[in-house]
């Protein structure tokens, strides 16, 4: 058990880093961190207050933002780390469920994702329509339209012909 607030703070910072760099479902890492710190027989068995857990929740949101934006970045389309728009859709849904459950605002992520989606769709549409590449969009048109709506993107912000490049 940490002897002072400094040790507790350091432990929380380490756990936030673990959550922040976790895999595809960061809230699982958050719950594992909470368990480790409070209940695990091999853990420090500390008492966490709501303010302590708040930083872990912020790390979850930051991680979701990172992985959502990763799959909305046109420059990542041909890289091994790229998972496609289907993964952005799934991660956006996970993030919004997490935020609703924890009474948090996904607004900053929504704004960043909306801008990234517009840029992605402009580049993807341009590249596919000019024959530079085949589309990498791996979600249905209804899933994409739902994401567009949830992110608050106006169809006028998207390039003409974007629907034509979708594979059904």
C-alpha positions as CSV (number, residue, x, y, z in Angstrom):
1,X,0.0,0.0,0.0
2,X,1.4,3.4,-0.9
3,X,2.7,5.3,2.1
4,X,1.7,8.7,0.9
5,X,-0.2,10.7,-1.7
6,X,2.9,11.0,-3.8
7,X,3.2,7.3,-4.2
8,X,-0.6,7.0,-4.9
9,X,-0.2,9.7,-7.5
10,X,2.7,8.0,-9.2
11,X,0.8,4.7,-9.2
12,X,-2.3,6.4,-10.8
13,X,-0.1,8.0,-13.4
14,X,1.4,4.6,-14.3
15,X,-2.0,3.1,-14.5
16,X,-3.3,6.0,-16.7
17,X,-0.3,5.4,-19.0
18,X,-1.3,1.7,-19.3
19,X,-4.9,2.6,-20.1
20,X,-3.7,5.3,-22.5
21,X,-1.5,2.9,-24.5
22,X,-3.9,-0.1,-24.2
23,X,-5.4,-2.1,-27.0
24,X,-8.7,-1.6,-28.8
25,X,-11.0,-1.6,-25.8
26,X,-9.4,0.8,-23.3
27,X,-12.2,0.6,-20.7
28,X,-11.2,-3.0,-20.1
29,X,-7.7,-1.8,-19.3
30,X,-9.3,0.8,-17.0
31,X,-11.3,-1.7,-15.1
32,X,-8.3,-4.0,-14.8
33,X,-6.3,-1.1,-13.4
34,X,-9.0,-0.3,-10.8
35,X,-9.1,-4.0,-9.8
36,X,-5.3,-4.2,-9.6
37,X,-5.1,-1.1,-7.4
38,X,-8.0,-1.9,-5.1
39,X,-8.7,-5.6,-4.9
40,X,-5.9,-7.7,-6.5
41,X,-4.0,-9.6,-3.7
42,X,-0.8,-8.7,-5.5
43,X,-1.8,-5.0,-5.9
44,X,-1.3,-2.1,-3.5
45,X,-4.9,-2.3,-2.2
46,X,-5.5,1.4,-2.1
47,X,-8.7,3.3,-1.8
48,X,-9.7,5.2,-4.9
49,X,-11.8,8.3,-4.8
50,X,-13.9,9.6,-7.7
51,X,-11.2,12.1,-8.6
52,X,-8.6,9.3,-8.8
53,X,-10.8,7.4,-11.2
54,X,-11.5,10.5,-13.3
55,X,-8.0,10.5,-14.7
56,X,-8.4,6.8,-15.8
57,X,-11.6,7.7,-17.5
58,X,-9.9,10.5,-19.4
59,X,-7.2,8.1,-20.5
60,X,-10.0,5.8,-21.9
61,X,-11.4,8.7,-23.9
62,X,-7.9,9.7,-25.1
63,X,-7.2,6.2,-26.2
64,X,-10.5,5.9,-28.1
65,X,-9.7,9.2,-29.8
66,X,-6.4,8.0,-30.9
67,X,-7.7,4.7,-32.4
68,X,-10.7,6.4,-34.0
69,X,-8.5,9.0,-35.7
70,X,-5.9,6.3,-36.7
71,X,-8.5,4.7,-38.8
72,X,-9.8,8.0,-40.3
73,X,-6.3,9.0,-41.4
74,X,-5.9,8.6,-45.2
75,X,-2.2,8.2,-44.8
76,X,-2.8,5.0,-42.8
77,X,-4.9,3.3,-45.4
78,X,-2.1,1.0,-46.7
79,X,-0.4,0.4,-43.4
80,X,-0.6,-2.7,-41.2
81,X,-2.0,-0.7,-38.3
82,X,-5.1,0.4,-40.4
83,X,-8.3,-1.3,-39.4
84,X,-10.7,0.7,-41.6
85,X,-13.9,2.7,-41.2
86,X,-15.7,-0.3,-39.8
87,X,-13.4,-0.1,-36.8
88,X,-13.9,3.6,-36.4
89,X,-17.6,3.0,-36.4
90,X,-17.3,0.3,-33.7
91,X,-14.9,2.4,-31.6
92,X,-17.1,5.4,-31.8
93,X,-20.1,3.3,-30.6
94,X,-18.0,1.9,-27.7
95,X,-16.8,5.4,-26.8
96,X,-20.3,6.9,-26.8
97,X,-21.6,4.0,-24.6
98,X,-18.7,4.4,-22.2
99,X,-19.3,8.2,-22.0
100,X,-23.0,7.7,-21.5
101,X,-22.4,5.2,-18.7
102,X,-19.8,7.4,-17.0
103,X,-21.7,10.6,-17.6
104,X,-18.9,12.1,-19.7
105,X,-19.0,14.2,-22.9
106,X,-17.6,12.7,-26.1
107,X,-17.8,16.2,-27.7
108,X,-14.1,16.8,-28.2
109,X,-13.6,13.4,-29.8
110,X,-16.8,14.0,-31.9
111,X,-15.3,17.2,-33.3
112,X,-11.9,15.8,-34.1
113,X,-13.5,12.7,-35.7
114,X,-15.9,14.7,-37.8
115,X,-13.0,16.8,-39.2
116,X,-11.0,13.6,-39.8
117,X,-13.9,11.8,-41.5
118,X,-14.4,14.8,-43.9
119,X,-10.7,14.7,-44.9
120,X,-10.8,11.0,-45.2
121,X,-13.8,10.9,-47.4
122,X,-12.5,13.7,-49.7
123,X,-9.2,11.8,-50.2
124,X,-10.8,8.4,-50.6
125,X,-13.4,9.6,-53.0
126,X,-10.8,11.5,-55.1
127,X,-8.4,8.5,-55.2
128,X,-11.1,5.9,-56.0
129,X,-12.8,8.1,-58.7
130,X,-9.5,8.9,-60.3
131,X,-8.5,5.2,-60.4
132,X,-5.5,5.5,-58.1
133,X,-6.9,2.9,-55.8
134,X,-9.9,0.7,-55.0
135,X,-11.9,1.7,-52.0
136,X,-10.8,0.6,-48.6
137,X,-14.1,1.5,-47.0
138,X,-15.1,-1.7,-45.2
139,X,-18.4,-0.8,-43.6
140,X,-21.9,-0.6,-45.1
141,X,-23.3,2.6,-46.4
142,X,-25.9,2.6,-43.6
143,X,-23.1,2.3,-41.0
144,X,-21.2,5.1,-42.6
145,X,-24.2,7.3,-42.9
146,X,-25.0,6.6,-39.2
147,X,-21.4,7.7,-38.3
148,X,-21.7,10.8,-40.4
149,X,-24.9,11.7,-38.6
150,X,-23.6,10.9,-35.1
151,X,-20.5,13.0,-35.7
152,X,-22.6,15.9,-36.9
153,X,-21.1,16.0,-40.4
154,X,-23.3,17.7,-43.0
155,X,-23.6,15.9,-46.4
156,X,-22.6,19.2,-48.0
157,X,-19.2,18.8,-46.3
158,X,-18.6,15.5,-48.1
159,X,-17.3,15.3,-51.7
160,X,-19.7,14.7,-54.5
161,X,-19.8,11.0,-55.5
162,X,-18.8,9.6,-52.1
163,X,-21.8,7.2,-52.1
164,X,-20.8,5.8,-55.5
165,X,-17.4,4.5,-54.2
166,X,-19.1,2.4,-51.4
167,X,-19.1,-1.4,-51.8
168,X,-22.3,-3.1,-50.7
